[in-house]
């Protein structure tokens, strides 16, 4: 590959990078536990705060003996499909990291200290309420592999994803950057 034309070397390097990232993910190379989970603040965790932030109308709560409040039910609009979930149990909705945790791990987060990982995991600017099926479909994919349906939602998702990449200094290979930028142009016009 050393004597190959520059474009072929660039594509070959990009392919190698993607193969290594895929292999690391498949081998369980991501340590999700090192991100520390949801932070507790004022007897609510990050999940409850995000459910409150995106709620449509009133919520019902459960208060534990220790005073911790969790959201029991409410109504939300899925951030990716736009579908309204009215009067449903909160357990039906998931909190999605716009930049998936293991995607971030493969793009630089593995090197962060525990505090930076915890900050990323609980950064409400990059968390959305979504239905479980779409969250499972998205999994640990970036916008080069997953884009929500609907032009407005897709555009907002990719722009927010790119903002998070910059905010957290995540490292993209040029081929990934080009693919994500292409997705953004297609979604946003």
WOMO-V639803 format. One record per residue. RES is the residue in one letter. SS is DSSP state (H for helix, E for strand, C for the rest). PHI is phi in degrees with one decimal (999 if undefined). OMEGA is omega as a letter, one per 30 degrees, with the letter a starting at -180 (NA if undefined). Layout:
res/ss/phi/omega
RES/SS/PHI/OMEGA
RES/SS/PHI/OMEGA
This chain:
res/ss/phi/omega
X/C/999/a
X/C/-60.9/a
X/C/-90.5/a
X/C/-72.1/l
X/C/-58.7/a
X/H/-52.7/a
X/H/-62.9/l
X/H/-65.7/l
X/H/-61.5/a
X/H/-61.8/l
X/H/-64.7/l
X/H/-62.7/l
X/H/-65.3/l
X/H/-62.9/l
X/H/-63.6/l
X/H/-61.4/l
X/H/-59.1/a
X/H/-64.7/l
X/H/-65.2/l
X/H/-66.2/l
X/H/-63.3/l
X/H/-65.3/l
X/H/-63.8/l
X/H/-63.3/l
X/H/-65.3/a
X/H/-66.4/a
X/C/-86.0/l
X/C/78.8/a
X/C/-66.7/a
X/C/-90.0/l
X/C/-103.7/a
X/H/-59.0/a
X/H/-62.0/a
X/H/-68.9/l
X/H/-84.8/l
X/C/85.3/l
X/C/78.9/a
X/C/-70.7/l
X/C/-82.8/l
X/E/-94.2/l
X/E/-150.2/l
X/C/53.1/l
X/C/64.3/l
X/E/-133.1/l
X/E/-96.9/a
X/H/-58.3/l
X/H/-56.2/a
X/H/-62.2/a
X/H/-65.0/l
X/H/-69.5/l
X/H/-59.4/l
X/H/-66.0/a
X/H/-58.8/a
X/C/-102.6/a
X/E/-66.0/l
X/C/-110.7/a
X/C/89.5/a
X/C/-78.0/l
X/C/-118.1/l
X/E/-109.4/a
X/E/-125.0/l
X/E/-120.2/l
X/E/-112.9/l
X/C/-77.7/l
X/C/-59.4/l
X/C/-81.3/l
X/C/94.2/a
X/C/-66.1/a
X/E/-106.1/l
X/E/-120.8/l
X/E/-77.4/a
X/E/-93.3/a
X/E/-155.9/a
X/E/172.1/l
X/E/-129.2/a
X/E/-143.3/l
X/E/-103.9/l
X/C/-58.2/a
X/C/-64.3/a
X/C/-101.4/a
X/C/-93.6/a
X/C/81.9/a
X/C/-69.2/l
X/E/-89.3/l
X/E/-112.6/a
X/E/-105.8/l
X/E/61.0/a
X/E/-107.0/l
X/E/-64.7/a
X/H/-61.4/l
X/H/-64.7/l
X/H/-75.3/a
X/E/-101.1/l
X/E/-116.1/l
X/E/-100.0/a
X/E/-99.7/l
X/E/-80.4/a
X/C/-51.5/l
X/C/-96.5/a
X/C/-56.6/a
X/H/-55.9/a
X/H/-73.3/l
X/H/-64.6/l
X/H/-61.0/l
X/H/-54.6/a
X/H/-73.1/a
X/C/-114.7/l
X/C/129.9/a
X/H/-66.3/l
X/H/-59.1/a
X/H/-90.3/a
X/C/-71.9/l
X/C/-79.1/a
X/H/-58.1/a
X/H/-63.5/l
X/H/-66.5/l
X/H/-62.6/a
X/H/-64.9/l
X/H/-61.0/l
X/H/-60.4/a
X/H/-60.5/a
X/C/-109.1/a
X/C/-76.4/a
X/H/-63.9/l
X/H/-63.8/a
X/H/-117.1/l
X/E/-121.5/a
X/E/-134.0/l
X/E/-90.2/a
X/E/-138.7/l
X/E/-75.8/a
X/H/-55.0/a
X/H/-59.6/l
X/H/-69.9/l
X/H/-63.6/l
X/H/-65.3/l
X/H/-64.1/l
X/H/-68.9/l
X/C/51.8/a
X/C/-104.3/a
X/C/-91.5/l
X/C/-96.0/a
X/C/-70.0/l
X/C/-81.6/a
X/C/-123.1/a
X/C/-139.6/l
X/C/-135.6/l
X/C/-58.7/l
X/C/-70.3/l
X/C/88.8/a
X/H/-57.5/a
X/H/-63.1/l
X/H/-63.6/l
X/H/-65.0/a
X/H/-62.7/l
X/H/-60.0/a
X/H/-61.4/a
X/H/-68.3/l
X/H/-62.0/l
X/H/-65.6/l
X/H/-58.5/a
X/H/-64.5/l
X/H/-62.5/l
X/H/-64.9/l
X/H/-58.9/l
X/H/-67.0/a
X/H/-58.0/a
X/C/-104.2/l
X/C/50.3/l
X/C/-76.3/a
X/C/-103.3/l
X/C/-108.0/l
X/C/-75.0/a
X/H/-52.5/l
X/H/-66.1/l
X/H/-66.9/l
X/H/-57.5/l
X/H/-62.7/a
X/H/-66.9/l
X/H/-68.1/l
X/H/-64.3/l
X/H/-62.7/l
X/H/-60.1/a
X/H/-65.3/l
X/H/-61.8/a
X/H/-67.6/a
X/H/-75.9/a
X/H/-96.7/l
X/C/81.5/NA
